[in-house]
Structure formats: C-alpha cells, structure tokens
C-alpha cells in the first residue's frame, strides 16, 4: 500500500506569527516508512 503525502518545508514556518514551536519529528513509525510526523 502506498500513501501519498505532501511535506511542507520547515522554512515555511519561519517568521510565522504565533508559531513559536521548534520542529520535532518521528520518522520510524512501523508500517509508515517514508513518512514523518511532526509533534
């Protein structure tokens, strides 16, 4: 099964008003190889 996903570049969140969050990712999710999740 192939999952189609889009990835927004981190620089799109630079200087974004109200977005003071550092990027943290999980990318070793079993069954979801090639995807990453931001938290």
KATA-V381542 format. One record per helix or strand of 3 or more residues. SS is the DSSP state (hx for helix, st for strand). FROM is the first residue (numbers start at 1). TO is the last residue. If there is no record, write none. Layout:
# KATA-V381542
ss: [SS | SS]
from: [FROM | FROM]
to: [TO | TO]
This chain:
# KATA-V381542
ss: [hx]
from: [10]
to: [13]
